[in-house]
């Protein structure tokens, strides 16, 4: 039990990270199947996945206690701002792999998700959901 509590944060991040990634990749795939522009598909799948990610990160992973309107707006602003940065990274990766190199869009979506998950973890842990010690 002690080991589970020790790794609880990492386990929860992995579980919800996988679910977020599934939402991201499935919605991207579906949009491509419906012949959406590839960058439009990236943005829409990003939006769907960050809405899911914010709620799960706040409640389950970081257990944020912000309840005031100001605190929630601060968290949401930081969360979405950080995600806009990783959206740009995602768009560059997809442009490079799919549009420039003309390779499989799903393979490059998986590659971009690996990079984005790592960057998002750092932003979330170090900036967005940090707890104040003073």
DRENPATI-226481 format. One record per residue: residue number from 1; residue in one letter; x, y, z of N, C-alpha, C in turn. Coordinates in pm, whole numbers, plus 50000, padded with zeros to 5 digits. Layout:
BEGIN
+-----+-----+-------+-------+-------+-------+-------+-------+-------+-------+-------+
!   n ! res !  n.c1 !  n.c2 !  n.c3 ! ca.c1 ! ca.c2 ! ca.c3 !  c.c1 !  c.c2 !  c.c3 !
+-----+-----+-------+-------+-------+-------+-------+-------+-------+-------+-------+
! NUM !   A !     X !     Y !     Z !     X !     Y !     Z !     X !     Y !     Z !
...
+-----+-----+-------+-------+-------+-------+-------+-------+-------+-------+-------+
***
This chain:
BEGIN
+-----+-----+-------+-------+-------+-------+-------+-------+-------+-------+-------+
!   n ! res !  n.c1 !  n.c2 !  n.c3 ! ca.c1 ! ca.c2 ! ca.c3 !  c.c1 !  c.c2 !  c.c3 !
+-----+-----+-------+-------+-------+-------+-------+-------+-------+-------+-------+
!   1 !   X ! 50083 ! 49879 ! 50000 ! 50000 ! 50000 ! 50000 ! 50086 ! 50125 ! 50000 !
!   2 !   X ! 50194 ! 50122 ! 50073 ! 50283 ! 50237 ! 50080 ! 50345 ! 50267 ! 49943 !
!   3 !   X ! 50379 ! 50161 ! 49871 ! 50436 ! 50178 ! 49737 ! 50334 ! 50239 ! 49642 !
!   4 !   X ! 50208 ! 50198 ! 49655 ! 50102 ! 50252 ! 49570 ! 50086 ! 50402 ! 49596 !
!   5 !   X ! 50082 ! 50442 ! 49722 ! 50069 ! 50583 ! 49755 ! 50188 ! 50663 ! 49704 !
!   6 !   X ! 50305 ! 50602 ! 49709 ! 50428 ! 50668 ! 49665 ! 50425 ! 50699 ! 49515 !
!   7 !   X ! 50369 ! 50608 ! 49439 ! 50365 ! 50625 ! 49293 ! 50227 ! 50665 ! 49242 !
!   8 !   X ! 50138 ! 50702 ! 49331 ! 50002 ! 50737 ! 49295 ! 49997 ! 50847 ! 49189 !
!   9 !   X ! 50074 ! 50953 ! 49208 ! 50073 ! 51065 ! 49116 ! 50115 ! 51022 ! 48976 !
!  10 !   X ! 50222 ! 50947 ! 48968 ! 50271 ! 50902 ! 48837 ! 50170 ! 50808 ! 48773 !
!  11 !   X ! 50112 ! 50718 ! 48851 ! 50014 ! 50624 ! 48797 ! 49891 ! 50698 ! 48744 !
!  12 !   X ! 49842 ! 50793 ! 48820 ! 49726 ! 50870 ! 48775 ! 49758 ! 50950 ! 48650 !
!  13 !   X ! 49876 ! 51012 ! 48647 ! 49914 ! 51088 ! 48528 ! 49920 ! 50998 ! 48405 !
!  14 !   X ! 49974 ! 50880 ! 48423 ! 49982 ! 50786 ! 48311 ! 49844 ! 50742 ! 48264 !
!  15 !   X ! 49757 ! 50708 ! 48358 ! 49622 ! 50663 ! 48323 ! 49547 ! 50773 ! 48247 !
!  16 !   X ! 49544 ! 50893 ! 48304 ! 49470 ! 51000 ! 48239 ! 49543 ! 51052 ! 48116 !
!  17 !   X ! 49674 ! 51041 ! 48115 ! 49750 ! 51076 ! 47996 ! 49717 ! 50985 ! 47880 !
!  18 !   X ! 49704 ! 50856 ! 47909 ! 49667 ! 50760 ! 47804 ! 49526 ! 50789 ! 47753 !
!  19 !   X ! 49433 ! 50816 ! 47843 ! 49296 ! 50849 ! 47802 ! 49292 ! 50977 ! 47718 !
!  20 !   X ! 49367 ! 51077 ! 47759 ! 49375 ! 51202 ! 47684 ! 49434 ! 51178 ! 47546 !
!  21 !   X ! 49538 ! 51096 ! 47541 ! 49602 ! 51064 ! 47413 ! 49506 ! 50988 ! 47322 !
!  22 !   X ! 49429 ! 50898 ! 47379 ! 49330 ! 50824 ! 47299 ! 49227 ! 50920 ! 47240 !
!  23 !   X ! 49178 ! 51012 ! 47322 ! 49082 ! 51112 ! 47273 ! 49145 ! 51193 ! 47160 !
!  24 !   X ! 49269 ! 51233 ! 47181 ! 49339 ! 51314 ! 47082 ! 49357 ! 51240 ! 46950 !
!  25 !   X ! 49406 ! 51118 ! 46956 ! 49434 ! 51042 ! 46834 ! 49306 ! 50999 ! 46764 !
!  26 !   X ! 49207 ! 50952 ! 46841 ! 49081 ! 50909 ! 46779 ! 49007 ! 51024 ! 46711 !
!  27 !   X ! 49001 ! 51138 ! 46778 ! 48933 ! 51252 ! 46716 ! 49009 ! 51300 ! 46593 !
!  28 !   X ! 49141 ! 51298 ! 46599 ! 49225 ! 51334 ! 46483 ! 49198 ! 51239 ! 46367 !
!  29 !   X ! 49198 ! 51110 ! 46397 ! 49173 ! 51008 ! 46295 ! 49034 ! 51026 ! 46232 !
!  30 !   X ! 48934 ! 51046 ! 46317 ! 48797 ! 51063 ! 46266 ! 48787 ! 51186 ! 46176 !
!  31 !   X ! 48850 ! 51295 ! 46217 ! 48846 ! 51416 ! 46135 ! 48916 ! 51395 ! 46001 !
!  32 !   X ! 49026 ! 51322 ! 46001 ! 49093 ! 51291 ! 45874 ! 49006 ! 51203 ! 45786 !
!  33 !   X ! 48935 ! 51109 ! 45848 ! 48843 ! 51023 ! 45772 ! 48730 ! 51105 ! 45710 !
!  34 !   X ! 48693 ! 51214 ! 45776 ! 48589 ! 51302 ! 45723 ! 48649 ! 51409 ! 45631 !
!  35 !   X ! 48775 ! 51390 ! 45594 ! 48846 ! 51476 ! 45498 ! 48868 ! 51619 ! 45547 !
!  36 !   X ! 48885 ! 51634 ! 45676 ! 48918 ! 51766 ! 45730 ! 49062 ! 51800 ! 45693 !
!  37 !   X ! 49091 ! 51926 ! 45682 ! 49228 ! 51972 ! 45664 ! 49311 ! 51922 ! 45781 !
!  38 !   X ! 49434 ! 51880 ! 45754 ! 49516 ! 51816 ! 45858 ! 49542 ! 51908 ! 45977 !
!  39 !   X ! 49568 ! 52036 ! 45952 ! 49594 ! 52127 ! 46064 ! 49465 ! 52159 ! 46140 !
!  40 !   X ! 49353 ! 52162 ! 46071 ! 49224 ! 52179 ! 46138 ! 49197 ! 52058 ! 46228 !
!  41 !   X ! 49228 ! 51939 ! 46178 ! 49213 ! 51817 ! 46259 ! 49301 ! 51822 ! 46383 !
!  42 !   X ! 49423 ! 51873 ! 46368 ! 49514 ! 51886 ! 46483 ! 49453 ! 51979 ! 46588 !
!  43 !   X ! 49402 ! 52094 ! 46546 ! 49348 ! 52192 ! 46640 ! 49222 ! 52140 ! 46710 !
!  44 !   X ! 49132 ! 52081 ! 46635 ! 49008 ! 52030 ! 46696 ! 49037 ! 51915 ! 46792 !
!  45 !   X ! 49124 ! 51823 ! 46753 ! 49157 ! 51711 ! 46843 ! 49231 ! 51763 ! 46966 !
!  46 !   X ! 49311 ! 51866 ! 46949 ! 49379 ! 51931 ! 47062 ! 49277 ! 51990 ! 47159 !
!  47 !   X ! 49179 ! 52062 ! 47106 ! 49078 ! 52126 ! 47190 ! 48999 ! 52022 ! 47270 !
!  48 !   X ! 48956 ! 51916 ! 47205 ! 48881 ! 51812 ! 47275 ! 48965 ! 51747 ! 47384 !
!  49 !   X ! 49091 ! 51720 ! 47354 ! 49174 ! 51652 ! 47452 ! 49213 ! 51742 ! 47568 !
!  50 !   X ! 49232 ! 51873 ! 47545 ! 49270 ! 51958 ! 47659 ! 49152 ! 51986 ! 47751 !
!  51 !   X ! 49033 ! 51988 ! 47697 ! 48916 ! 52002 ! 47784 ! 48906 ! 51883 ! 47880 !
!  52 !   X ! 48929 ! 51764 ! 47827 ! 48931 ! 51644 ! 47911 ! 49051 ! 51649 ! 48007 !
!  53 !   X ! 49166 ! 51686 ! 47956 ! 49288 ! 51687 ! 48037 ! 49279 ! 51787 ! 48153 !
!  54 !   X ! 49223 ! 51904 ! 48129 ! 49214 ! 52003 ! 48238 ! 49133 ! 51948 ! 48354 !
!  55 !   X ! 49016 ! 51895 ! 48323 ! 48931 ! 51846 ! 48432 ! 48995 ! 51729 ! 48506 !
!  56 !   X ! 49055 ! 51636 ! 48434 ! 49116 ! 51522 ! 48502 ! 49244 ! 51560 ! 48575 !
!  57 !   X ! 49324 ! 51648 ! 48516 ! 49446 ! 51693 ! 48584 ! 49413 ! 51767 ! 48712 !
!  58 !   X ! 49315 ! 51854 ! 48707 ! 49278 ! 51933 ! 48824 ! 49226 ! 51846 ! 48938 !
!  59 !   X ! 49138 ! 51755 ! 48905 ! 49071 ! 51676 ! 49009 ! 49154 ! 51556 ! 49054 !
!  60 !   X ! 49201 ! 51475 ! 48960 ! 49260 ! 51347 ! 48996 ! 49411 ! 51348 ! 49011 !
!  61 !   X ! 49477 ! 51423 ! 48924 ! 49622 ! 51415 ! 48925 ! 49684 ! 51512 ! 49023 !
!  62 !   X ! 49655 ! 51638 ! 49009 ! 49717 ! 51738 ! 49095 ! 49634 ! 51770 ! 49218 !
!  63 !   X ! 49511 ! 51722 ! 49221 ! 49420 ! 51746 ! 49333 ! 49421 ! 51893 ! 49374 !
!  64 !   X ! 49404 ! 51978 ! 49276 ! 49406 ! 52122 ! 49299 ! 49293 ! 52161 ! 49393 !
!  65 !   X ! 49327 ! 52248 ! 49487 ! 49226 ! 52291 ! 49582 ! 49171 ! 52430 ! 49549 !
!  66 !   X ! 49208 ! 52485 ! 49436 ! 49157 ! 52617 ! 49397 ! 49006 ! 52609 ! 49381 !
!  67 !   X ! 48937 ! 52690 ! 49459 ! 48792 ! 52693 ! 49449 ! 48740 ! 52833 ! 49422 !
!  68 !   X ! 48824 ! 52933 ! 49449 ! 48780 ! 53070 ! 49422 ! 48779 ! 53093 ! 49272 !
!  69 !   X ! 48694 ! 53184 ! 49230 ! 48683 ! 53217 ! 49089 ! 48820 ! 53260 ! 49035 !
!  70 !   X ! 48888 ! 53344 ! 49111 ! 49020 ! 53395 ! 49069 ! 49122 ! 53281 ! 49057 !
!  71 !   X ! 49122 ! 53190 ! 49153 ! 49215 ! 53078 ! 49151 ! 49190 ! 52984 ! 49034 !
!  72 !   X ! 49065 ! 52956 ! 49007 ! 49029 ! 52868 ! 48894 ! 49064 ! 52934 ! 48761 !
!  73 !   X ! 49035 ! 53063 ! 48749 ! 49068 ! 53136 ! 48625 ! 49220 ! 53137 ! 48605 !
!  74 !   X ! 49297 ! 53155 ! 48713 ! 49443 ! 53153 ! 48703 ! 49492 ! 53018 ! 48653 !
!  75 !   X ! 49442 ! 52912 ! 48715 ! 49481 ! 52777 ! 48673 ! 49443 ! 52750 ! 48528 !
!  76 !   X ! 49319 ! 52783 ! 48493 ! 49274 ! 52759 ! 48356 ! 49356 ! 52839 ! 48256 !
!  77 !   X ! 49385 ! 52964 ! 48289 ! 49464 ! 53048 ! 48198 ! 49604 ! 52989 ! 48178 !
!  78 !   X ! 49668 ! 52949 ! 48287 ! 49800 ! 52888 ! 48276 ! 49795 ! 52756 ! 48201 !
!  79 !   X ! 49694 ! 52675 ! 48232 ! 49680 ! 52544 ! 48167 ! 49662 ! 52560 ! 48017 !
!  80 !   X ! 49568 ! 52645 ! 47976 ! 49542 ! 52662 ! 47834 ! 49657 ! 52734 ! 47763 !
!  81 !   X ! 49723 ! 52827 ! 47830 ! 49839 ! 52894 ! 47770 ! 49951 ! 52795 ! 47743 !
!  82 !   X ! 49978 ! 52710 ! 47841 ! 50081 ! 52607 ! 47823 ! 50042 ! 52513 ! 47710 !
!  83 !   X ! 49915 ! 52480 ! 47702 ! 49870 ! 52389 ! 47597 ! 49875 ! 52454 ! 47459 !
!  84 !   X ! 49859 ! 52586 ! 47452 ! 49874 ! 52654 ! 47323 ! 50018 ! 52640 ! 47275 !
!  85 !   X ! 50112 ! 52650 ! 47368 ! 50253 ! 52633 ! 47332 ! 50275 ! 52492 ! 47277 !
!  86 !   X ! 50219 ! 52391 ! 47344 ! 50239 ! 52256 ! 47294 ! 50156 ! 52229 ! 47169 !
!  87 !   X ! 50048 ! 52304 ! 47148 ! 49975 ! 52293 ! 47022 ! 50066 ! 52336 ! 46906 !
!  88 !   X ! 50140 ! 52442 ! 46927 ! 50232 ! 52487 ! 46823 ! 50339 ! 52382 ! 46795 !
!  89 !   X ! 50389 ! 52320 ! 46901 ! 50486 ! 52211 ! 46885 ! 50422 ! 52097 ! 46805 !
!  90 !   X ! 50300 ! 52064 ! 46841 ! 50226 ! 51957 ! 46773 ! 50207 ! 51989 ! 46624 !
!  91 !   X ! 50169 ! 52111 ! 46596 ! 50145 ! 52150 ! 46457 ! 50274 ! 52144 ! 46375 !
!  92 !   X ! 50386 ! 52181 ! 46436 ! 50515 ! 52174 ! 46367 ! 50554 ! 52029 ! 46340 !
!  93 !   X ! 50534 ! 51943 ! 46440 ! 50567 ! 51800 ! 46423 ! 50482 ! 51739 ! 46312 !
!  94 !   X ! 50352 ! 51766 ! 46313 ! 50263 ! 51712 ! 46210 ! 50299 ! 51768 ! 46073 !
!  95 !   X ! 50326 ! 51898 ! 46067 ! 50365 ! 51958 ! 45939 ! 50491 ! 51890 ! 45885 !
!  96 !   X ! 50590 ! 51873 ! 45972 ! 50716 ! 51813 ! 45931 ! 50697 ! 51669 ! 45883 !
!  97 !   X ! 50633 ! 51586 ! 45965 ! 50622 ! 51444 ! 45934 ! 50522 ! 51411 ! 45826 !
!  98 !   X ! 50408 ! 51480 ! 45827 ! 50299 ! 51445 ! 45735 ! 50301 ! 51530 ! 45608 !
!  99 !   X ! 50314 ! 51659 ! 45626 ! 50305 ! 51745 ! 45509 ! 50439 ! 51760 ! 45436 !
! 100 !   X ! 50549 ! 51767 ! 45507 ! 50679 ! 51781 ! 45442 ! 50735 ! 51646 ! 45398 !
! 101 !   X ! 50741 ! 51549 ! 45492 ! 50797 ! 51418 ! 45459 ! 50696 ! 51324 ! 45395 !
! 102 !   X ! 50566 ! 51359 ! 45404 ! 50457 ! 51280 ! 45345 ! 50451 ! 51137 ! 45400 !
! 103 !   X ! 50462 ! 51129 ! 45532 ! 50456 ! 50999 ! 45598 ! 50321 ! 50981 ! 45666 !
! 104 !   X ! 50301 ! 50865 ! 45725 ! 50174 ! 50827 ! 45786 ! 50131 ! 50926 ! 45895 !
! 105 !   X ! 50011 ! 50984 ! 45881 ! 49966 ! 51084 ! 45979 ! 49942 ! 51027 ! 46119 !
! 106 !   X ! 49903 ! 50902 ! 46129 ! 49878 ! 50844 ! 46262 ! 50011 ! 50817 ! 46332 !
! 107 !   X ! 50110 ! 50768 ! 46260 ! 50242 ! 50747 ! 46320 ! 50298 ! 50878 ! 46374 !
! 108 !   X ! 50286 ! 50985 ! 46297 ! 50336 ! 51114 ! 46341 ! 50251 ! 51173 ! 46453 !
! 109 !   X ! 50124 ! 51139 ! 46457 ! 50038 ! 51184 ! 46568 ! 50083 ! 51117 ! 46697 !
! 110 !   X ! 50119 ! 50991 ! 46691 ! 50170 ! 50920 ! 46810 ! 50303 ! 50983 ! 46854 !
! 111 !   X ! 50391 ! 51011 ! 46759 ! 50519 ! 51074 ! 46791 ! 50496 ! 51210 ! 46857 !
! 112 !   X ! 50407 ! 51290 ! 46801 ! 50383 ! 51422 ! 46859 ! 50320 ! 51412 ! 46997 !
! 113 !   X ! 50237 ! 51311 ! 47019 ! 50177 ! 51293 ! 47151 ! 50281 ! 51259 ! 47256 !
! 114 !   X ! 50381 ! 51183 ! 47222 ! 50487 ! 51151 ! 47318 ! 50558 ! 51279 ! 47361 !
! 115 !   X ! 50595 ! 51361 ! 47265 ! 50664 ! 51487 ! 47295 ! 50573 ! 51579 ! 47376 !
! 116 !   X ! 50450 ! 51592 ! 47333 ! 50356 ! 51683 ! 47399 ! 50324 ! 51640 ! 47542 !
! 117 !   X ! 50307 ! 51512 ! 47565 ! 50277 ! 51463 ! 47700 ! 50392 ! 51499 ! 47796 !
! 118 !   X ! 50514 ! 51482 ! 47752 ! 50629 ! 51515 ! 47837 ! 50635 ! 51665 ! 47868 !
! 119 !   X ! 50615 ! 51747 ! 47767 ! 50618 ! 51893 ! 47789 ! 50501 ! 51937 ! 47876 !
! 120 !   X ! 50383 ! 51882 ! 47852 ! 50265 ! 51917 ! 47933 ! 50284 ! 51878 ! 48079 !
! 121 !   X ! 50346 ! 51764 ! 48104 ! 50371 ! 51720 ! 48241 ! 50458 ! 51822 ! 48313 !
! 122 !   X ! 50562 ! 51866 ! 48248 ! 50652 ! 51964 ! 48309 ! 50579 ! 52094 ! 48338 !
! 123 !   X ! 50503 ! 52145 ! 48240 ! 50425 ! 52267 ! 48261 ! 50326 ! 52251 ! 48376 !
! 124 !   X ! 50254 ! 52140 ! 48378 ! 50151 ! 52119 ! 48480 ! 50212 ! 52108 ! 48619 !
! 125 !   X ! 50316 ! 52029 ! 48630 ! 50374 ! 52006 ! 48762 ! 50449 ! 52128 ! 48816 !
! 126 !   X ! 50518 ! 52197 ! 48731 ! 50606 ! 52305 ! 48777 ! 50544 ! 52444 ! 48775 !
! 127 !   X ! 50438 ! 52462 ! 48696 ! 50383 ! 52597 ! 48680 ! 50235 ! 52606 ! 48717 !
! 128 !   X ! 50154 ! 52520 ! 48661 ! 50009 ! 52539 ! 48665 ! 49946 ! 52499 ! 48798 !
! 129 !   X ! 49971 ! 52376 ! 48843 ! 49903 ! 52324 ! 48961 ! 49993 ! 52320 ! 49082 !
! 130 !   X ! 50093 ! 52406 ! 49086 ! 50184 ! 52405 ! 49201 ! 50110 ! 52449 ! 49326 !
! 131 !   X ! 50151 ! 52396 ! 49437 ! 50089 ! 52433 ! 49563 ! 50176 ! 52537 ! 49630 !
! 132 !   X ! 50112 ! 52635 ! 49691 ! 50185 ! 52742 ! 49759 ! 50228 ! 52693 ! 49897 !
! 133 !   X ! 50354 ! 52720 ! 49930 ! 50404 ! 52677 ! 50060 ! 50408 ! 52791 ! 50159 !
! 134 !   X ! 50384 ! 52912 ! 50117 ! 50387 ! 53026 ! 50210 ! 50249 ! 53078 ! 50239 !
+-----+-----+-------+-------+-------+-------+-------+-------+-------+-------+-------+
***
